[in-house]
Amino acid sequence: MGNDLSQAQARINALLDDNSFVELQSLVTSRNTDFNLDAKKEPSDGVIIGHGLVDGTLVFVFSQNADVLGGTIGEMHAKKILSVYDMALKVGAPVIGFIDCGGVRLQESFDALEALGSVIERAADVKGVIPQLICVAGNCGGGLSVLPALADFTFMVDGAKLFINSPDTISGNSSDKCDTSSATFQFEEAGTVDMHGSLAEVVSSMRQVISMIPNDIVEASDDLNRAAEGLEGKLTDAAAVATELADNRQFVELKAGFAKEMVTGLIKLDGVTIGVVGNREVDGEAVLSAAGCEKAADFVDLCDMYEIPVLSITNVAAFKSCTCQEKRLPRALSQMTQRFVDASVPKINLITKQGYGTPYVLMNSKSLGADLVYAFESTSVGAMEASKAAKILADNGTDAAAIEKDYAELQDSALTAAAHGHIDRIVSMADARKYIIAGFEMFF
């Protein structure tokens, strides 16, 4: 393969099963144009492509190499990447890309720009048809940053750079002050990256995600009747609940660093891949935020595109309150609502600790189209918390404590909601896994 290709090849080798990679079009070189008549010819034209296996699953891979022509995108470079998409599309296999690019190849001028556009167009065209996983392993700037944003799953190696504008070109900023191109910023602030870490950690995460992508239903290695023990102390965190419910307690959380009040990720239930979206209390608040709703909307859309059933885990009491939220939250709520309503996949809602007011309604309630809604006997469901309702209902001289007690029993209860048909079944915490699996099995 040669030393020039070792970095790009090492990334491929780290991801794929041993000795499974088959390289294609290794002899392709750039084509002469008006601006590169004297350019040096380099085998592979700065990108390695081919196919291989991840735990026996066929995948197609491209890996840019910054040591060859700077990993820049030119006409033939782009054609190699396009051929990866074409082959993957024919067999319905995932596309995996490692980005390490010096931008468009200036020597090829307009041809290079059109080449970049063709790659972005193809990625957009196949979105929702074949899974796309992109790992930013080096430099990814300018227009190329659209590609990881288009991907279904985006990863980033620590030390890599992802940006539209370099941090040092942003007015009043510098990379020392706020490195907007860093993996940490993209993971926690921008929400572009699903997972980040060292190359070894990232490829391990990629393999984990690939194992969750629906293919054939595999025989589960966990007992479908296993009791979900210890849920009582985990009701405020959808990630903890999902972990307890999942086969072998394996939950792959996505975008965990961004909008932490909303949880998204993948589990298997009796061998079937399920998308999980739910609430997490942060600083004691169970709220819907603009960023959280956008995160949920994108994830439900992803599940619907790939026919992944959705389990929502609801624990919400209010909307986040601040001036910024007033600007963004209505639109974000509408986006999340639209995705839940439009999704044609099976949808089950599990209400854990509480569900109050409109926030509860918008979290995949029965009225929004949930196929089944479950709750625990201890779950509180209602228009608002009993303590707040009592303050409104109590007149001068009325015993507010008595009103609160009566309201809690009559209007702030999962049992009352079930009596009105808004909850399909009250389940014990130990039996939650069993009933959720049975619920989804109705649709298969």
N, C-alpha and C positions, 0 to 999 in steps of 0.2 A: 504493500500500500504506500510505503514511502513516508519519511518523517514529516513532510509538509502536511500530510493529511492526519497526523496522529491525534491532534486535539479534537477535530470533528469526529474522527473515527472512535476515539475513546468515549465520547458521549453516547454514540450509538451502541458500542459494546457494553457500556454500563447499564443500558436500558434493556437490551434484548437478551433472550435466552442464549446460552453459550452456543457458539458456532451456528447460529440460525440466520445470520445476516447474509443476504445476497445482494451485492452491489450491482447497479445498472448504470449504463451510460458513463462509465468512468473515463472514456477517451474524448468526451465532448470538450471542445475548446470554443473560445469566443469567435464570433464572425467579424471579419474586417468591415469597418464602416469609414465614413469620411474623417472621423476623428481619432481612429485608432489603427491606422494603417501600419504603424511601426510598433504596435503594442506586442509585448511578449506573450506567447501562447503558453497557457498553463493547463495541464490535464485536469479535468473535472470542473474547470471554470469556477472554482471557489465554492462548490457545494457537492456533497456526497448524497446520493439517493439510492434507495433499494427497498427491500422488504425483509421481514424477519418475524420472529415469534416473541410474544410476551406471555409466559405461562401457557404456551401452546396456542395462543390466539394470534391470528395473522394480523400484522400491522404494516403500514407503509411509512417510510421515514425519509426525511431530508435533514441534512445537518450542514449548516454554513460553516466555512472555515476562513477565519479572518487572516490566516497566514498565507492564503492564496488570493492574490488580487484584493486583499483587504476584506474578503467576503462580500465585496460589492455586487450589486445586482445589475446584470446586463441582460441582453436578449437571450443568450443561450443558457445562462444561469437560471433565468425565469422559466424557460421552456422545460428545463429539467424538473423544476418544482411542479410545474403544471402537469407533467407526465405522471408524477406521483399521485396527484389528485385524480387524474383520469383512470389510472390503474385501480386505485382504492375504490373509486365510484363503481367500477365494473363488478367488483366482488363484494361491495358493501363493508369494506374494512376501514378501521380508523386511520387517520393521517396524523403523524406525529412530526413536529418540526422543532429543530434546535436553531434559534436565531443568534447569530454572531456576525453582524453586518456593518460595513463601513458606509452604508448608504447606496445611492444609485451610482453607477459607474460613469463619471463625468466624460470619459473619452467616447462613450456611446451616446451621449446627449439625449435627444428626444427618444431614441430607441430604448434607452435605459428607463426613462420615465414611463413609457408605454409598457415596458416589461414589468415594472413594479405594479402598474395599474392592472395588468392582466392577472397577476397573482392575487391581488386583493379582490378582484372581481370573482375569481374562481372560488376563493374561500367564502365569499358572501353567497355565491350561487349554491354551494353544496351544504350550507349551514342547515342543520336539521335533517339532512339526508345521510351523511356519514359523520361520525364523531371526529372532532378536531382537537388535538392537544398540542399546545405550543409552549415551549420552554425558552425563555429569554436567558441564554447562557453567556452572552457577552454584550455587545453593543446593539441597541435597537432604538433608533431615533427617527424623528420626523414622520413622514408618511408611513413608513414601515410599521410604526407602533399601532397602526390600525389592525394589523394581522393578529397579534395576540389578543387584542380587544374583541375581535370577531370570533376567536376560538371558543369552543364550548368549555374547555378547561385550560387555564393559564398558569404556568409555573415560572419561577424565576430563581436563578442561582445567586446567592449572596455575592456582591461585588459586581454583578452585571448592571447595565444601565438601560432603563426604559423611559423614553421621554418624547414629547412633541417638540418642545423647546428646551434646550440645555439649561440647567439651573442657573448658570452664570449669565445667560442672556435675558433672564426675567428681571424686569425693572425692580430695583431695591432688594434683590436676592443674590445669593451666591451659594455654591455647593457646600461651603463651610457653614453657612447660616441655616439653610434648609435644602438638603439634597433631594429634590423632587424626582430625581431619576433612580433613586435607590430602591432596592427590594422592599425595605421596611416601609417607605413612603407609599409605594404602589400597593402593598399588602394592607396597611392600616388606614391610610388616608384616601387613596384613590379608589380602592376596591377592585382594581383590575386583576390582581393576582390571587389565585386560589390558595397556593401554597408556595413557600420559599424555604431555602436552606442551602446547605452544601450540595454539590453535584450528587453525591451519594444519597443524601436525604431526599433530594428532588426526584431522582429517578425511582427511588423506592415509593414515593408518593404517586408518581405516574403509573407505576405498575399496579398499585393499589386501586387507583381510579379505573384503570383498564379492566381490572377484574370485576368491577361493579357495572361496567357498561353492558346493557342487556344483550345477550346472545341467545343461548338456549337456557332454559330453566335447569339448573343443576340440582342434584339431590342434596338436600340440606344435611349438614353434619351436626346440627343442633336439634334437640327435641322441640317440636312445635308446641307441646304442652308444658314446656319448662316454665316454672313460676317466675314471674318478674319480681324478684326479691329486692327489697331495699328501695322501692320507688318512693316511699313516703318522704324520705329526706331529699329527694331530687326533683320535686315537682316544679321548682322555680326555674329550672334550666332544661330546655328542650334537648340539648345535646346529651345531658346525663340520662334523660328519659329514653331517648333514642338508643343510646348505648345499651341500656338494660333490656330493651325490647328486641334488639337486633340478634340475628344468628351469631352465635359465638361472641356476642357483645362487641361486635366490630362496627363502628360508626366512622365513616369517612367525612369529616366536616370540611366544607368548602368556604373560602373567604372568611375564615374564623377571626381574622384580625380586623375586619371591616364591619361597622354597624353591629356590634356585638350583641345588641338587644334583639337581633333577629338571627336565628340559626338556620343554616341550610346544609344539606349533605345527603349522603347515600348510605343505605343499609340493605341487607338482604333479610327477608322474612320467609322462612321455609324455602330458601333457595331462590326467591324472586327478588329482583332489584326494586327497591322502593325509594322514592325521593322524600326527604323529610324537610319540612319547613315549620319553624316554631319560634316561640318567644323565650327570651332569657331575661330574668330580672337583673338589672345593672344598678348598683347603688340603691337597692331596695325598690326600684321603680319597675313596674310591668307596663311598658308603654309601647306604642307604635310611633316610630320616627320616620322621617322622609327617606333617609338613607336605608333604613331597615326595610321599608315597603318596596323601594326600588330593587333592593337585593332579593327580596322574596318574589317580586314580579318576574325578574329575569330567570330565577330558578324554576318557578312553576312553568314558565314558557319553555325552558330547556326540557323539563320532564315531559311536557305535552308533545314536543317535537319528536322525542325518542320513545314515546309511548311508555313512559315510566309512571306507574301509579303514584299518587301523592298522599302522604300521611302528614296532616298538620297537627302540631302539638301546641294547643292554645293555653296561654296563661297571660292574660292582658286585662288591664283595668282602665287605661286612659290613653289619650294622645299626648305625645311629648309637647311641652309648652315653652315656646320662646319665639322671638321675632323671626328668626331664620326659618323655623318650622312653619310659621304662618305663610311664608313665601312659597315653600316647596311642598308642604304636606298634602294639600288637597290634590294636586296632580299626582303625587306619588301614591296616595290612597286609591285614586281612580285607576292607576296602572295595575296595582296589585289586585284590585277588585275585578278588573277586566280579565286578567289572566286566570283567576280562579273561576270566573263564570264561563270563559271560553274553553277552558281545558276539557278535553273529551275523555281523558283517562279516568280510571276509578279514583275517587277522592274520599278519604276517611278523615274525620276530625276527632281527636282525643282532647277533651278539655281536662286539664290537670288540677291546678290549684283554684283558678278563678277565670271567669269570663264576664266582663261588665260592659254594658252600653254598646254604642256603635263599634268601638274597637273589636269587641267579641263578634259582632255580626260580620265584620269584614274579614275575620280570620277563618274563612272557609266554613261558615255556619250552614245550617240546613237551608236557610233562606237564600244563600248564595249558590246552592247546588251541591253541597256535600252529599254523597250517596249514603253515608252512615255517620252518625255522631255518637260517640261514647263519652262517658264521664264517670267519675268516682262518686260514691255517696257523700264524701266530704267536700266535693267541688262546690264552689259558690258561683251561681249564674244568675244574673239579673240586670235590671236597668242601671243600677248603681249600688255601691256598697251600702249596707244597712245603716251604718253610722251616718253617712251623708244623707241618705233618704230621711232618716229620723229628724235631722235638723230642718229639713224643708217641710216635713209633714206636721211637726209638733207646733201647736199654737201656744200662746202664752198660758202658762199654768198646766200644760199637758206634760205628762211624764214621758220625756224623750227616751229614757232608757227602756220603758215598756214598749214604746212604738218600735224602737230598734229591734227588740227581741221578737216582736210579732212579725215585723217586716222580714227579718232574717229567716224565720220559719216559713213564711208564706210566699215571699217574693224573691228571696235570695238563695235559692236552693236548686241543686241539680234535679232533685226529686220532683219539684214543682215544674221545672222545664220539661222533664220527661212526661209528666202528666198532661202537659199541653202539646206533646208531640214534637218538641224541638230537639229532644235527645232520644235516640233509638234504644239505648240500653245503658243501664247503670251497671258497671262491672267492678269487681274487686281489683285491687292493684295487682295482686298475684296472678290473676287471670287475664290481664290486659293483653299480653302477647298472644295468647291463644285466640281471643275473640277478634283481635285485629287481623290475624292471619286468616281466620275463618271468613271475615268480612271481605277481604281482598279475593279469596278463593272463589267467591260467588261470581266474580267477573272474568275468571280465566276459563 
